[in-house]
Amino acid sequence: MRTFAALAATVATTLAAAGSAAADVPNAQVQTFASSTQIYRVCDTPYSYGVAYQYGGWGDYVDGCTVRLDCPAANPRPCTVNSDSSIEALYYGRYFKVTQNARLRVFATTTATSTNWWADRSCSGASSYCESSARTTILPGQSASTQCNGVREHAAGATPVKNSCYIEIRY
């Protein structure tokens, strides 16, 4: 029983540090950019055809990614959080329907694994692209994350798509 408890604690710590969800692709490209007044992070999944009707999707489910940032504890005021996500096709021309779900989460601390608050949003596009955004404010010492995943039309000739998640913290 002790071994199980130790293993569970190790897994929980690892997941908290990773900050990603179980359905995130393992090979997303993550980039971080910072200035004196803001930091932003974006993750892009590789282009994928997805898996037909996985998780009850109406078409080919395409895994997404998660990005998380902190409002510095020493910041003198709350931070503004901007969240954006999109799904887009590799090639344009013949257009196919795509949809995407995204969730903006707020955590009580920078190391918390359970959320204080979240907001879900979705987008739909018939032109192989759609985008959604959200905004909130968090207190110094809190963190926020954005997670996204999508579905593309299950049709012959449909091109692969990628999910992009973006989060920005303004100090």
N, C-alpha and C positions, 0 to 999 in steps of 0.2 A: 504494500500500500504506500509506503514511503517513497519507493522508486517511482510509482505512478504520479504521486503528488509533485515530486521533483521534476519529472518529465513534463507534466502539465504546466508548471511554473516556467520552465525553460521555453516551452512552445509559446506561452502567452507573452513572455518577454520578447521573443524573437518577432512575433507578429506585431507587437506594439512598436518595435523599432522599425520594422519594415513599412508599417502604415498602409498596407495594401489589403485589398479584399481577396477572398478565396477565388473569385472568378477573374482576377487580373491576369493578363498575359505576363509570362516571366521575362520576356525580352523587349519590353517597352523602352523606348529611348526617352530618357528624362534629362531635361536641361534646366538649369537655374541661373537667373540673372538678377543682379542686385545693384542698387544705387544707394545714396544716402537717405532717400525718402521712401523707398519701396523695395520689395523683393517679389519676384514671380518665378513660378515653376510650371513647366509644361511637360506632359508626357504624351508621346505619340506611339500608337501600336504599329506593328508592321502591317502592311496591306494583307488582307485575308479574305478568302471566300466565305469563311464562317462555317457553321455546322447547321444543316437543315433542321429547322424546327426545334432546336435545342432549348431547354427551359421553357417550352411552351411558346416560343417566338413565332410570329406569323410568317417568317421567312427564314433566312440563314442568320443565326445568332453569331455575332462577332464580339469576342471578349474585349474588354476595355482595360483601363488603368486608373490608378489613383495617385494624386499628388496632395501633399500636406505641408503647411507652413505655420510658423508661430508668430504671434505678436510679442515682441520682446518684453520681458517682465519689467525692465527698467524704463519702458516707454512712458512718457508723461501723460499720454491720453490714449483713448481707445484707437484701435486700428480699423481701417476700412478694408473689407474683403470683397474682391471682385472675382467671380467664378464664371468661366465660359467653357463650353464644350461643343464639339462638332464631329460629324461623321461625313466623310467624303470619299468619292470613288477615285481610283487611280487614273482612269481614262474617262473623258467626257465624250459625248457624241450621242449614242442612244441612251436615253435617260431611264433610270430605274428608281423605284421607290426605296427610300431609306428612312429609318426612324432611330431615335436615340433617347435613352434615359440617362439622367444625370442626378446626382445627389450632392448637395453642399451640406457638410457636417461641421458642427462647432463642438469642440472639446473643452472641458473645464480647465485643463492644464495641458502643457506641452507633452506630457507623457501619458495622459489618460487614454484608455482604449474604448471606453463607452462614451456615447455622445450626450451632450446637454440638449441639443437642438439639431434639426435637419430640415431641409426643404428639397422636395423632389421636383423635377421638371422634365419635360419631354419635348421633342421636336419631330417634325415629319416633313419630308421633302420628296417631290416627284422628280427632281432633277439631279439625283445622285448626291445631294448635299442638304444638310440642315444644321442649324446652330441654335443654342439656347444659352441664356446667361442669368445670373442671380447676383445679389449684393446683400451684404450684411455688415454689422460692426461687431468686433470682439474686443474684450478687455485685455490689457497687458497680462501676459502669462498664459493666455488661452491660445488655442490653435484651431485651424480650420482645414478641411480637406474637400477635394472634389473628386468624385468617381463617376466614370461614364462607361456605357456599353451600348451596342447598337444591333440593329437587324437590317439586312438588305434583302431586296426582293429575290426570291428563289426562282430564277428564270435562266434559260439558256442564253448565254452571251453576256450575262451580268458581270461586270468587272469587279475585282476585289476592292474592298473599302478599308479605311483605317479610322480609328477613334482618336480624338485629341482631347485632352483635359487640361485646363489652364486655371491656375489660381494666383491671385496677386494680393499682397498685403501692403497697404499704404500706412506708413507710420504717422 
